[in-house]
Amino acid sequence: MFRNSSLIALALVWSASATHGQVEFERAPIDYLNAEVNDAVAELEAQLAAGEHQLEYDPEFGYLKSVLAALDVPESSQTLVFSKTSLQLHRISPRRPRSLYFNDNVYVGYCQKGDVLEIAATDAKQGATFYTLKQEEVGTPKFVRDRGSCLTCHASSKTQNVPGYLVRSVFPDVSGRPKFGSGTYNTTHRSKFEDRWGGWYVSGQHGSMRHMGNETCKGRDAEIDREAGANDMDLTDNFDTRTYLTPHSDIVALMVLEHQAQMHNAIAAANYETRAALHQSLTMNEILDRPAGFVSDSARRRIAKSADRVLEHLLFCDEFQLQDRVRGSSSFAQDFADRGPRDSQGRSLRDFDLEHRLFKYPCSYLIYSDAFAGLPDEVRTIVLAKLIDILKSEETEGFEHLSKETRREILEILKDTLPELRQAQLVSVARP
């Protein structure tokens, strides 16, 4: 029996939240704006404050080079966006694009003559956290954590309803301003090739396929000449490439970025949903005089659904099938592949295909990430158990893109490279 009206109200609020499929992350148990984080930027900030590390200021790039080195972000990951779609939009144009660099956990944005570096880091528990670093030479530079302003763009259905990342494709005019009335695309590994990279520079080969990159809309119409921007290995005709760390905006880096952004979001969404479902269940235990550790069926269903969404991204469900071979313009593909663990046969989840799909073994390398390891046990064990079932199964429903041979290879790689998979005694869970 309900003990008082405030508890009834609380139950109704949680019920409404669950019904709409969204977690209200600004309150308990998430408390996104106030909870402590331990991501790579927070760790670097602590080292700077303790005098254990220093950042060097460069007259041309400010703290960019030093920050990339400190956070182990490769320069070859550089991608370039010229649409005015970020914090320092007045610094961005087709002649002066914004550069973005990333590794598995961190994203760093740089604008020429910008006021700040824009950084986002993935915390194992709280997901995407946003920071700025002033581009002014001082004794001890300080990362400033955003307390909500970034969420205007970075917390919506495009980021799976959690603070997260997105790659947008727009129809840019000659100054880089998006023609929002003509629509935008949230670009993922599922996106049609022809809808990708509007407002971005793209260097590399992609054969007969066409994209929206490298060009602007001329006149009043929202039309882009996809032929003019195709298969461009050299961007020097578009802007002065000498003023950037590299002259590239590698097509392979862009494709990896699209997958990684939404994979991070799916992991964070499962983290939030699981914690919220358990919090609701435990709250209701007190209201209904149930045992303290009881987990309701509704909470279990919410957790199971969030696990399924992680699996869909993890195994590249509905990935766009390439119609021609893709080749990057820089060393990114090799640099990226070299970073991953390899099994006893030398195979890695970071090995590229680039002829039919992005990766040779379509199971996301973010399964090795701190974010995945940081998933609550209640959902992570479900994901791993279902993953094993899928990879061992003779059935293909929902995963037709994975041949029997590919499933076997992925499972072999994971057994060799993911200690948790080798050591855990997982109960087989049949797919619904």
Secondary structure, DSSP 8 states (H G I E B T S, - for coil): ----HHHHHHHHHHHHHHHTT---TTSTTT-TTTS---SHHHHHHHHHHTTS-----BTTTBTHHHHHHHTT--GGG-EEE-SS-STTGGG-BTTB-EEEEE-SSEEEEE-TT-SEEEEEEEETTTEEEEEEEE-S--SS--EEE--STTHHHHSSGGGTTSS----EE--B-TTS-B-GGG--EE--TTS-GGGS-TTEE-BEE-TT---STT----SSS----TTTTSS-S--TTTS-GGGSSSS--BHHHHHHHHHHHHHHHHHHHHHHHHHHHHHHHHHHHHHHT--TT---HHHHHHHHHHHHHHHHHHTTTT----SS--EESSSHHHHHHHTS---TTS--TT-B--SSSSBSS-S-GGGGSHHHHTS-HHHHHHHHHHHHHHHH-S--TT-TTS-HHHHHHHHHHHHHH-HHHHH---------
